[in-house]
């Protein structure tokens, strides 16, 4: 297999102190930002900014944050993602080294959480107090009070009148010669049916109202639609959807790799819990694995993420062997965006981008690798220092190649 500097991986490189975030331009990642102050509004006010002499990006100070207000290349991915958004110095440091903002991290984390919850990899927990009689091997998950059951009901509207001429025979008295004609149309309207308890167990959804009680087996559910305050459920042998709305306004803490987010309980979360229960019911090994992980500590979730990342690496390598480098790049990029602590995806991306002469992309990947290895990788790794040195050495060469690239293009004309 051709190596082409595969093991060549700059001088000391630091992730930087957040208070000194101007050391590396987050847009071009090639120069430090320079402090600039201008008089505005007829000299009555001053505007503080940090400007990049390389790419002419301008960061305007707003309180304790900085907003990217101008770039020379409007197609730059940093401008597209973060243009006109005030971000903290800590966020700009992460972005400078291939990371993402707090808002985007939150989005990624919540998407990951809901995905894991839907797959059944997160145990929703059990509640001992159950208002319904459970079946054998059935466990109570949660019960919500004050839920409204809504169902579609057919409503018929009739319109019509007499056709033909009308004759007045006296004051206030007339008659028609034509026959009476009418048309009738029917349509569905969502109507409130009852109000009561909505119980979720490991086998059923149960609504217990004053006028109506209904139970839906999880195995009979075809689809679930989430809403802000409830869900709609389609099930077998029933043509129309049933709606369960009125979830209490409560907040829950979501922990993803130590990052905690407070979210309102919503129909999306309810749907994810039910889908997770269905997946655990259909795949007992998932249920057993999740239950064993919940009795220990939070390492099980991290181990599952690591396994997924390793699978991406293996799949990417296989795609490379089959000539699909672009497909492999997508998988490797996903891993480095998540801060994968192994060297494989960074090395492979660096090699692929080097071969394609996309040196700026190679530099971006290498800086991300250095940032991750210096800040997140386990200090107990015996190969930590050697790997860092390889990444830094390769970064220096990539930066040299990028500087030479325009000159080579001109020579070939």
SEVO-594497 format. One record per residue: x, y, z of N, C-alpha, C in turn. Coordinates in steps of 0.02 Angstrom, whole numbers, plus 50000, padded with zeros to 5 digits. Atoms other than C-alpha are relative to their C-alpha. Layout:
<atoms>
n_c1:n_c2:n_c3:ca_c1:ca_c2:ca_c3:c_c1:c_c2:c_c3
X:Y:Z:X:Y:Z:X:Y:Z;
...
</atoms>
This chain:
<atoms>
n_c1:n_c2:n_c3:ca_c1:ca_c2:ca_c3:c_c1:c_c2:c_c3
50043:49940:50000:50000:50000:50000:50044:50062:50000;
49961:49939:50005:50066:50170:49953:49992:50041:50063;
50001:49963:49938:50112:50270:50106:49992:50074:49988;
50004:49928:50016:50139:50444:50032:49996:50043:50063;
49996:49962:49937:50191:50517:50199:49944:49981:50049;
50056:50020:49957:50056:50416:50287:50018:50005:50073;
49979:49997:49931:50159:50414:50446:50032:50067:50018;
49973:49935:49985:50217:50593:50432:49947:50043:50032;
50047:49957:49968:50124:50681:50552:50040:50049:50041;
49955:49953:50031:50219:51069:50689:50041:50018:50058;
49973:49969:49943:50329:51150:50814:49946:50003:50053;
50049:50000:49946:50242:51174:50981:49937:50037:49979;
50064:49970:50018:50060:51208:50953:49953:49995:50059;
50044:50001:49941:49941:51256:51092:49930:50016:49980;
50070:49985:50013:49753:51257:51094:49983:50072:50016;
50011:49930:49986:49766:51430:51166:49957:50011:50061;
50040:49980:49943:49697:51515:51318:49939:50037:49974;
50059:49964:50024:49516:51572:51293:50007:50076:50005;
49991:49928:49993:49568:51743:51356:50044:50028:49945;
49956:49980:50054:49693:51748:51212:49977:49966:49935;
50028:50035:50058:49577:51681:51077:50022:50029:49934;
49981:49967:50062:49645:51804:50950:50065:49972:49970;
49937:50027:50025:49802:51700:50927:49994:49964:49934;
50009:50035:50063:49727:51607:50779:49931:50019:49972;
50062:49979:50032:49595:51672:50658:49954:49939:49991;
50045:50057:50008:49443:51556:50667:49978:49988:49928;
50023:50007:50069:49405:51588:50483:50052:49967:49955;
49949:50027:50045:49566:51558:50388:50050:49955:50036;
49954:50041:49959:49668:51480:50531:50072:50006:49976;
49932:49990:50026:49826:51556:50458:50036:50059:50033;
49969:49941:49971:49858:51716:50556:49965:50018:50065;
50030:49977:49937:49825:51799:50723:49959:50063:49985;
50042:49941:50008:49694:51934:50743:50033:50061:50031;
49970:49938:49976:49745:52115:50768:49946:50046:50028;
50048:49955:49967:49658:52234:50887:49994:50065:49961;
50013:49939:50038:49577:52383:50804:49945:50040:50035;
50051:49957:49971:49478:52531:50872:49987:50058:49953;
50019:49947:50047:49381:52653:50764:49948:50046:50032;
50050:49952:49978:49282:52810:50798:49940:49996:49953;
50060:50004:50040:49102:52799:50739:49950:50052:50027;
50051:49951:49981:48946:52910:50748:50031:50068:50013;
49970:49934:49997:49041:53070:50712:50052:50006:50055;
49948:50000:49950:49177:53019:50832:49976:49999:50071;
50028:50000:49932:49059:53008:50980:50007:49933:50034;
49993:50067:49972:49081:52821:51002:50060:49965:49969;
49945:50040:50025:49220:52695:50982:49976:49928:49987;
50017:50069:50016:49205:52524:50901:50062:49957:50004;
49944:50047:49992:49321:52385:50958:49990:49939:49956;
50004:50060:50042:49358:52244:50837:50067:49966:49997;
49939:50038:50014:49486:52110:50797:49997:49980:49927;
49999:50011:50072:49537:52098:50615:50055:49952:49980;
49949:50046:50026:49629:51963:50518:50034:50031:49940;
49965:49971:50057:49763:52032:50402:50004:49953:49940;
49994:50050:50053:49760:51871:50301:49935:49994:49959;
50063:50010:50036:49576:51845:50258:49952:50058:50007;
50039:49939:49991:49510:52016:50311:49934:49988:50037;
50059:50011:49957:49385:51944:50433:49999:50051:50056;
50007:49950:49947:49318:52066:50563:49954:49972:50055;
50038:50022:49942:49259:52017:50738:49985:50060:50043;
50021:49941:49962:49158:52150:50829:49984:49980:50072;
50012:50014:49929:49157:52155:51019:49930:50021:50020;
50066:49986:49973:48984:52143:51097:49997:49975:50072;
49996:50020:49929:48990:52143:51287:50059:49953:50010;
49945:50047:49989:49091:51988:51332:50005:49949:49944;
49997:50046:50057:49066:51906:51162:50026:50037:49938;
49974:49971:50062:49130:51932:50985:49960:49972:49941;
50042:50020:50057:49029:51931:50824:50039:50009:49935;
49969:49997:50065:49099:51891:50653:49954:50039:49954;
50045:49956:50038:49029:52035:50548:50021:50007:49927;
49978:49991:50069:49132:52027:50389:50054:49951:49982;
49947:50043:50028:49236:51908:50282:50007:50017:49926;
49990:49987:50071:49310:51922:50109:49966:49947:49957;
50031:50055:50037:49239:51753:50056:49935:49980:50034;
50066:50014:49970:49052:51740:50092:49982:49926:49995;
50013:50072:50004:49059:51556:50045:50038:49960:50052;
49962:50035:49948:49177:51515:50188:49953:49966:50049;
50045:50039:49957:49102:51379:50298:49991:50032:50069;
50005:49968:49935:49139:51477:50458:49951:50058:49997;
50047:49945:50008:49045:51628:50392:49929:49974:49992;
50067:50029:50011:48899:51521:50332:49970:49975:50066;
50025:50030:49938:48886:51436:50502:49993:50050:50057;
49997:49957:49940:48931:51576:50623:49998:50075:49985;
50002:49929:50017:48918:51741:50529:49945:50036:50038;
50047:49957:49964:48832:51879:50631:49974:49968:50065;
50021:50032:49937:48821:51765:50785:50051:50016:50055;
49954:49986:49945:48898:51829:50948:50019:49935:50036;
49976:50060:49966:49006:51691:51023:50053:50019:50051;
49951:49987:49948:49116:51682:51177:50070:49985:49976;
49930:50017:50019:49307:51676:51168:50012:49925:50002;
49991:50073:49996:49299:51493:51223:49974:49965:49937;
50029:50030:50060:49187:51452:51075:50044:50013:49939;
49957:49985:50058:49300:51542:50950:50064:49960:50002;
49940:50042:49994:49450:51445:51018:49985:49931:49972;
50018:50066:50025:49360:51281:50986:49992:50000:49925;
50011:49996:50072:49307:51335:50812:50066:50007:49963;
49934:49992:50031:49486:51388:50773:50036:49934:49991;
49965:50064:50002:49540:51209:50806:49954:49943:49979;
50042:50051:50029:49402:51119:50715:49939:49981:50040;
50057:50015:49958:49272:51118:50854:49937:50037:49977;
50063:49968:50017:49097:51189:50857:49976:50044:50059;
50026:49953:49949:48997:51321:50953:49958:49963:50051;
50043:50030:49949:48896:51288:51110:49931:49982:49972;
50066:50013:50028:48733:51302:51013:50000:49939:49955;
49996:50058:50044:48788:51178:50882:50015:49936:50039;
49986:50057:49958:48859:51063:51015:49936:49975:50033;
50063:50019:49970:48691:51067:51101:49955:49962:49951;
50040:50033:50051:48603:51022:50939:50024:49929:49987;
49971:50066:50013:48723:50878:50906:49986:49953:50059;
50009:50041:49941:48709:50815:51085:49927:49977:50008;
50070:50018:49992:48519:50821:51090:49977:49951:49945;
50015:50048:50053:48506:50734:50921:50025:49931:50018;
49971:50064:49979:48621:50599:50987:49959:49969:50057;
50039:50025:49943:48521:50584:51149:49934:49970:49977;
50065:50025:50023:48353:50567:51062:50008:49937:49956;
49987:50059:50040:48427:50442:50939:50013:49939:50044;
49986:50055:49954:48496:50335:51080:49937:49979:50039;
50062:50014:49964:48331:50349:51174:49952:49960:49956;
50044:50035:50047:48234:50293:51019:50024:49930:49986;
49972:50067:50013:48351:50146:50991:49994:49954:50060;
50006:50042:49940:48323:50086:51168:50065:49994:50038;
49935:50004:49967:48503:50116:51221:50002:50039:50066;
50005:49963:49937:48448:50230:51364:49939:49974:50038;
50054:50026:49959:48344:50154:51502:49959:50059:50027;
50040:49944:49976:48197:50274:51538:49985:49996:50075;
50014:50008:49928:48184:50205:51715:49931:49972:50012;
50064:50030:49980:48038:50127:51808:49971:50039:50058;
50035:49967:49945:47907:50200:51925:49960:49948:50038;
50034:50052:49961:47838:50094:52068:49924:50011:50005;
50071:49986:49991:47668:50181:52081:49964:49997:49934;
50035:50009:50064:47556:50117:51943:49924:50000:50012;
50072:49995:49990:47370:50162:51928:49960:49945:49964;
50036:50054:50036:47328:50010:51818:50028:49933:50021;
49978:50068:49984:47341:49823:51841:50047:49976:49945;
49950:50022:50048:47498:49759:51757:49993:49926:49984;
50000:50070:50021:47511:49598:51659:50066:49967:50021;
49940:50037:49982:47643:49464:51686:50060:50030:49962;
49937:49974:50029:47820:49532:51654:49991:50070:49970;
50011:49931:50022:47748:49706:51622:50021:50048:50055;
49976:49952:49951:47830:49854:51710:49974:50070:49984;
50025:49932:50007:47767:50030:51739:50057:50048:49987;
49949:49949:50016:47869:50171:51660:49981:50067:50030;
50021:49934:49976:47772:50331:51693:49926:50010:49987;
50070:49982:50010:47596:50401:51710:49992:50075:50002;
50013:49928:50002:47540:50576:51660:49926:50013:50015;
50070:49981:49987:47382:50652:51735:49977:50055:49953;
50027:49943:50038:47267:50773:51646:50011:49997:49926;
49989:50007:50072:47293:50703:51472:49932:49997:49964;
50062:50000:50039:47158:50736:51342:50006:49953:49940;
50003:50044:50058:47112:50599:51218:49959:50036:49946;
50034:49970:50056:47066:50672:51049:49997:49950:49943;
50008:50045:50058:46999:50578:50898:49964:50037:49944;
50037:49970:50056:46939:50626:50724:49927:49977:50001;
50071:50016:50005:46751:50632:50707:49972:50030:49935;
50029:49977:50063:46653:50646:50545:49946:50052:50014;
50049:49946:49993:46554:50808:50532:49969:50012:49932;
50035:49992:50064:46422:50825:50397:49968:50069:49996;
50028:49934:50012:46371:50993:50325:49955:49997:49939;
50049:50002:50055:46215:51010:50218:49983:50071:49979;
50020:49934:50028:46179:51159:50105:49950:49988:49943;
50049:50008:50055:46034:51186:49983:49946:50052:50002;
50056:49954:50003:45874:51278:49937:49954:49982:49942;
50046:50012:50055:45731:51288:49813:50029:50029:49935;
49980:49977:50066:45770:51301:49630:49937:50022:49961;
50058:49977:50038:45653:51399:49516:49977:50068:50023;
50023:49931:49984:45558:51564:49519:49958:50002:50063;
50041:49988:49941:45477:51636:49674:49948:50053:49984;
50055:49953:50013:45308:51727:49670:49974:50027:50066;
50029:49968:49941:45246:51853:49797:49924:50003:49991;
50073:50000:50005:45062:51830:49831:49969:50049:50049;
50025:49951:49951:45043:51948:49980:50061:50026:50037;
49944:49971:49963:45148:52054:50093:50027:49948:50049;
49968:50048:49956:45271:51938:50177:49986:49928:49982;
50017:50069:50021:45204:51785:50082:50023:49989:49929;
49977:50019:50067:45288:51702:49932:50006:49925:49996;
49989:50072:50007:45306:51530:49859:50044:49987:49939;
49954:50019:50054:45428:51439:49743:49969:49944:49959;
50025:50052:50045:45387:51333:49593:50049:49942:49992;
49950:50052:50010:45550:51235:49591:50001:49950:50057;
49992:50051:49948:45597:51078:49690:50058:50019:50046;
49947:49986:49952:45707:51082:49844:50063:49959:49980;
49937:50035:50015:45891:51040:49806:50050:50011:50056;
49952:49996:49945:46027:51003:49934:50061:49959:49984;
49937:50039:50006:46208:50943:49942:50029:49992:50070;
49972:50016:49933:46297:50863:50088:50073:49981:49994;
49929:50016:49999:46483:50857:50127:50020:49978:50070;
49976:50025:49935:46573:50762:50264:50075:50011:50005;
49928:49993:49988:46743:50802:50340:50014:49984:50073;
49979:50018:49932:46841:50754:50495:50020:50062:50040;
49977:49950:49953:46865:50867:50644:50027:49965:50061;
49971:50030:49939:46977:50828:50793:49960:50024:50060;
50042:49983:49943:46864:50822:50944:50027:49971:50065;
49982:50026:49934:46899:50803:51130:49952:49943:50018;
50041:50058:49982:46839:50632:51185:49995:49991:50075;
50000:50011:49928:46890:50618:51366:50065:50028:50029;
49941:49975:49965:47016:50674:51496:50016:49952:50057;
49983:50048:49948:47114:50560:51613:50074:49987:50005;
49930:50020:49990:47276:50467:51650:50027:49966:49937;
49966:50033:50056:47399:50415:51515:50061:49963:50028;
49949:50043:49970:47508:50269:51570:50042:49965:49947;
49954:50036:50045:47661:50198:51482:50031:49943:50040;
49967:50058:49970:47720:50023:51524:50047:49971:49948;
49954:50033:50046:47847:49908:51444:49964:49962:49945;
50037:50037:50050:47706:49829:51343:49942:50039:49969;
50061:49967:50023:47562:49953:51325:50001:50075:50012;
50020:49931:49985:47499:50132:51314:49928:49995:50023;
50067:50008:49971:47345:50148:51424:49972:50069:50017;
50036:49939:49982:47222:50293:51432:49941:49980:50044;
50055:50015:49953:47104:50290:51581:49962:50065:50013;
50040:49941:49992:46966:50420:51571:49935:49986:50037;
50064:50008:49967:46797:50449:51651:49949:49965:49956;
50048:50028:50046:46703:50398:51495:50029:49945:49956;
49970:50048:50046:46827:50295:51397:50068:49977:50024;
49935:50029:49985:46973:50178:51429:50024:49962:49938;
49973:50035:50058:47086:50117:51290:50072:49980:50014;
49931:50026:49993:47245:50013:51285:50028:49984:49932;
49967:50012:50064:47368:50006:51141:50062:49959:50013;
49940:50042:49994:47493:49864:51131:50057:50031:49961;
49942:49971:50035:47667:49926:51087:50014:49964:49935;
49987:50040:50061:47679:49785:50960:49952:50018:49944;
50049:49982:50051:47527:49856:50868:50009:50071:49973;
49990:49930:50022:47593:50033:50848:50035:50001:49932;
49972:49993:50067:47627:50080:50667:50044:50062:49995;
49961:49938:50003:47686:50259:50687:49979:50046:50057;
50014:49951:49948:47696:50403:50812:50019:50069:49973;
49985:49931:50019:47686:50589:50774:50009:50042:50063;
49990:49958:49940:47763:50707:50905:49972:50070:49991;
50022:49930:49998:47687:50875:50952:50030:50032:50062;
49968:49965:49944:47741:51007:51076:49975:49975:50067;
50028:50020:49936:47623:50943:51211:49969:49931:49999;
50028:50067:50001:47583:50765:51160:50021:49962:49938;
49984:50043:50058:47583:50630:51026:49936:49978:49966;
50053:50034:50037:47473:50554:50892:50024:49930:49985;
49980:50071:50008:47472:50364:50877:49957:49967:49947;
50034:50043:50049:47428:50256:50727:50014:49928:50019;
49991:50071:49982:47399:50073:50765:49963:49955:49951;
50031:50049:50044:47347:49915:50676:49925:49995:50015;
50072:50011:49994:47161:49882:50645:49962:50063:50021;
50036:49937:49988:47117:50065:50668:50021:50049:49946;
49986:49959:50058:47103:50181:50521:50026:50069:50019;
49984:49931:49984:47117:50348:50610:50046:50006:50062;
49952:49988:49946:47249:50419:50727:49964:50022:50064;
50023:49976:49935:47219:50446:50913:50053:50048:50027;
49954:49949:49974:47295:50598:50999:49995:50002:50076;
49995:49994:49927:47354:50609:51179:50039:50063:50015;
49968:49934:49993:47391:50790:51224:49989:50027:50070;
50006:49969:49935:47416:50897:51377:50054:49979:50049;
49944:50020:49956:47586:50840:51443:50015:50056:50049;
49983:49948:49951:47625:50933:51605:50065:50035:49982;
49940:49961:50014:47754:51071:51590:50052:49987:50054;
49946:50018:49954:47903:50992:51676:50066:50002:49962;
49933:49998:50029:48090:51008:51645:50040:49939:50022;
49957:50057:49984:48213:50864:51637:50071:50018:49981;
49929:49990:50014:48403:50863:51639:50025:49944:49954;
49972:50048:50047:48488:50778:51491:50076:50005:50003;
49927:50002:49992:48669:50726:51517:50031:49963:49941;
49964:50031:50056:48778:50692:51364:50074:50012:50010;
49927:49995:49990:48961:50658:51402:50018:50056:50048;
49985:49950:49950:48956:50772:51553:49971:50069:49987;
50032:49937:50016:48866:50914:51464:49925:49993:50016;
50069:50006:49976:48697:50944:51548:49956:50054:49970;
50047:49954:50030:48549:51023:51460:49932:49991:50034;
50067:50003:49970:48381:51067:51539:49949:50012:49945;
50049:49999:50054:48239:51029:51419:49930:49990:50027;
50069:50013:49983:48051:51038:51430:49979:49931:49974;
50025:50065:50023:47969:50868:51423:49950:50013:49944;
50041:49985:50059:47886:50862:51252:49977:49936:49967;
50022:50058:50039:47801:50749:51128:50057:49963:49968;
49941:50033:50030:47970:50716:51047:50032:49952:50049;
49970:50043:49950:48039:50647:51209:49954:49940:50015;
50047:50054:49988:47881:50546:51238:50002:49948:49944;
49996:50044:50058:47890:50474:51062:50064:49958:50003;
49936:50035:49997:48075:50430:51086:49999:49945:50053;
50004:50050:49947:48038:50339:51249:49960:49939:49976;
50042:50055:50024:47899:50236:51168:50036:49960:49946;
49962:50036:50052:48006:50195:51015:50056:49958:50031;
49948:50038:49965:48146:50142:51133:49973:49938:50032;
50031:50058:49969:48028:50027:51227:49983:49947:49947;
50015:50047:50054:47972:49950:51062:50063:49964:49976;
49937:50031:50022:48152:49921:51008:50028:49953:50052;
49977:50044:49947:48197:49847:51177:49958:49936:50003;
50044:50058:50000:48046:49732:51165:50015:49954:49942;
49985:50040:50060:48091:49676:50989:50071:49973:50000;
49930:50022:49997:48276:49657:51032:50021:49994:50072;
49985:50007:49929:48298:49588:51208:50073:50012:50018;
49930:49990:49985:48488:49598:51194:50015:50073:50014;
49991:49928:49988:48476:49788:51184:49976:50017:50070;
50027:49987:49934:48368:49789:51340:50047:49976:50055;
49955:50028:49949:48487:49677:51436:50064:50041:50005;
49938:49961:50000:48639:49778:51383:49990:50067:50033;
50014:49935:49971:48557:49943:51429:49988:49995:50075;
50013:50008:49929:48497:49877:51596:50063:49988:50039;
49937:50013:49965:48668:49811:51642:50042:50062:50004;
49961:49938:49999:48744:49978:51595:49972:50049:50050;
50029:49951:49955:48620:50076:51700:50014:49984:50072;
49986:50018:49931:48665:49979:51857:50071:50021:50019;
49932:49979:49985:48845:50038:51842:50005:50075:49998;
49994:49928:50006:48899:50211:51789:49988:50021:49928;
50016:49973:50066:48886:50321:51634:50049:49978:49946;
49951:50021:50049:49031:50234:51547:49968:49961:49943;
50031:50040:50051:48911:50122:51451:49981:50041:49939;
50018:49956:50056:48848:50268:51344:50063:50020:49961;
49937:49981:50033:49028:50321:51308:50028:49940:49961;
49976:50059:50035:49073:50142:51263:49961:49987:49936;
50041:50009:50061:48927:50132:51142:50020:50049:49946;
49979:49950:50049:48980:50294:51059:50067:49981:49969;
49935:50020:50025:49158:50231:51046:49994:49943:49949;
50011:50056:50047:49097:50070:50963:49974:50025:49934;
50027:49971:50062:48997:50171:50838:50055:50034:49960;
49946:49966:50034:49150:50276:50799:50049:49951:49969;
49955:50052:50027:49259:50121:50776:49969:49969:49938;
50034:50028:50058:49128:50049:50659:50004:50046:49940;
49992:49952:50055:49135:50209:50557:50069:49995:49969;
49931:50006:50026:49324:50193:50544:50008:49938:49957;
49994:50063:50037:49312:50012:50487:49962:50004:49934;
50039:49993:50062:49175:50053:50362:50035:50048:49952;
49963:49954:50042:49276:50201:50299:50059:49968:49965;
49941:50035:50029:49430:50093:50273:49977:49953:49944;
50027:50045:50051:49323:49968:50177:49980:50038:49938;
50019:49959:50057:49253:50107:50068:50061:50023:49961;
49938:49980:50033:49430:50166:50031:50027:49944:49956;
49975:50057:50038:49481:49992:49975:49958:49988:49937;
50044:50009:50058:49330:49989:49859:49999:50061:49954;
49994:49942:50043:49379:50156:49784:49952:50057:50015;
50048:49947:49982:49246:50262:49872:50030:50045:50054;
49967:49957:49952:49358:50392:49955:49953:50053:50028;
50047:49949:49977:49217:50520:49964:49955:49974:50055;
50042:50030:49948:49107:50402:50063:50039:49991:50065;
49957:50008:49941:49253:50366:50181:50010:50067:50035;
49989:49933:49971:49283:50552:50206:49941:50021:50044;
50059:49982:49961:49105:50578:50266:49999:49965:50068;
49998:50037:49937:49126:50443:50399:50055:50025:50045;
49944:49975:49960:49296:50504:50456:49985:50070:50028;
50016:49931:49979:49235:50686:50463:49950:49999:50058;
50049:50006:49946:49090:50632:50574:50036:49983:50065;
49963:50020:49940:49213:50551:50695:50042:50057:50028;
49957:49947:49973:49331:50699:50708:49957:50058:50027;
50046:49949:49974:49181:50817:50733:49979:49982:50071;
50019:50023:49933:49138:50711:50886:50060:49996:50047;
49941:50000:49958:49317:50724:50949:50026:49930:50014;
49974:50068:49992:49367:50541:50922:50073:50003:50023;
49935:49994:49968:49521:50511:51029:50053:49954:49971;
49950:50040:50034:49607:50389:50913:50029:50037:49941;
49966:49965:50054:49726:50440:50775:49975:49983:49930;
50015:50027:50066:49651:50338:50632:49964:50049:49953;
50036:49958:50049:49520:50457:50555:50039:50063:49981;
49961:49939:50015:49638:50608:50568:50054:49984:49950;
49947:50020:50046:49779:50515:50482:49973:49986:49930;
50027:50017:50065:49669:50447:50344:49975:50062:49963;
50023:49938:50032:49589:50617:50310:50058:50041:49976;
49941:49962:50020:49759:50700:50307:50030:49971:49936;
49972:50033:50060:49820:50573:50179:49956:50012:49939;
50046:49991:50056:49665:50586:50071:50003:50072:49973;
49998:49930:50021:49668:50777:50069:50068:50018:49969;
49934:49988:50030:49856:50776:50034:50002:49976:49928;
50000:50027:50068:49831:50665:49882:49958:50042:49952;
50043:49959:50042:49692:50779:49820:50026:50072:49996;
49969:49933:49999:49806:50930:49851:49953:50052:50032;
50044:49955:49962:49672:51004:49965:50034:50014:50067;
49956:49990:49942:49802:51070:50087:49964:50037:50057;
50035:49965:49946:49686:51188:50181:49957:49952:50040;
50039:50051:49965:49574:51040:50223:50044:49956:50043;
49952:50040:49962:49724:50939:50278:50022:50038:50063;
49978:49958:49943:49781:51082:50390:49944:50003:50053;
50057:49998:49953:49607:51095:50467:49996:49935:50040;
50004:50065:49966:49605:50909:50508:50057:49992:50050;
49942:50008:49957:49780:50912:50582:49995:50044:50062;
50008:49956:49943:49742:51061:50693:49946:49973:50047;
50052:50032:49959:49585:50973:50752:50030:49941:50039;
49968:50057:49967:49689:50818:50791:50043:50023:50059;
49956:49974:49947:49815:50918:50892:49959:50026:50058;
50044:49973:49947:49676:51006:50987:49970:49944:50041;
50031:50056:49964:49590:50842:51031:50051:49963:50042;
49948:50039:49964:49751:50752:51080:50029:50039:50058;
49972:49960:49945:49810:50898:51187:49949:50012:50056;
50051:49981:49951:49644:50926:51275:49955:49943:50024;
50049:50051:49982:49540:50768:51276:50028:49929:50004;
49974:50068:50000:49646:50614:51242:50030:49983:50068;
49975:50023:49936:49696:50511:51393:50075:50011:50006;
49929:49987:49989:49863:50566:51465:50038:49936:50014;
49967:50064:49985:49898:50384:51507:50020:49962:49937;
49982:50034:50062:49915:50337:51324:50076:50003:49989;
49927:50002:50010:50093:50281:51291:50021:50032:49934;
49984:49972:50066:50084:50342:51110:49977:50072:49992;
50028:49932:50006:50011:50513:51151:50051:50049:49973;
49948:49952:50021:50173:50614:51133:50024:49985:49929;
49979:50014:50069:50234:50521:50976:49948:50019:49948;
50052:49984:50048:50066:50542:50891:49994:50076:49991;
50003:49927:50004:50061:50727:50934:50056:50028:49957;
49943:49976:50039:50234:50752:50862:49991:49987:49926;
50012:50016:50070:50184:50665:50701:49949:50048:49969;
50050:49953:50024:50030:50773:50684:50031:50069:49988;
49969:49934:50005:50133:50930:50714:50050:50005:49943;
49952:50001:50055:50270:50881:50592:49964:50002:49933;
50037:50001:50063:50144:50844:50458:49966:50067:49987;
50032:49935:50007:50056:51009:50491:50049:50051:49969;
49949:49954:50028:50217:51105:50456:50008:49988:49925;
49991:50015:50071:50239:51015:50290:49938:50020:49959;
50061:49982:50036:50057:51042:50242:49996:50076:49990;
50002:49927:50006:50072:51229:50277:50050:50024:49947;
49951:49982:50052:50228:51237:50168:49972:49984:49931;
50029:50019:50065:50138:51144:50027:49945:50048:49980;
50053:49953:50016:49992:51263:50039:50028:50066:49975;
49968:49938:50022:50107:51413:50023:50028:49994:49930;
49970:50011:50066:50189:51337:49870:49948:49986:49946;
50050:50022:50048:50028:51280:49788:49982:50053:49948;
50016:49950:50052:49982:51446:49701:50057:50010:49951;
49942:49991:50044:50159:51463:49633:50004:49944:49950;
49997:50057:50046:50151:51288:49559:49946:50007:49947;
50054:49992:50048:49984:51327:49478:50019:50051:49947;
49979:49949:50048:50058:51482:49397:50053:49974:49953;
49947:50027:50043:50209:51385:49335:49973:49955:49945;
50026:50048:50048:50098:51262:49246:49958:50033:49946;
50041:49966:50050:50003:51392:49147:50039:50013:49935;
</atoms>
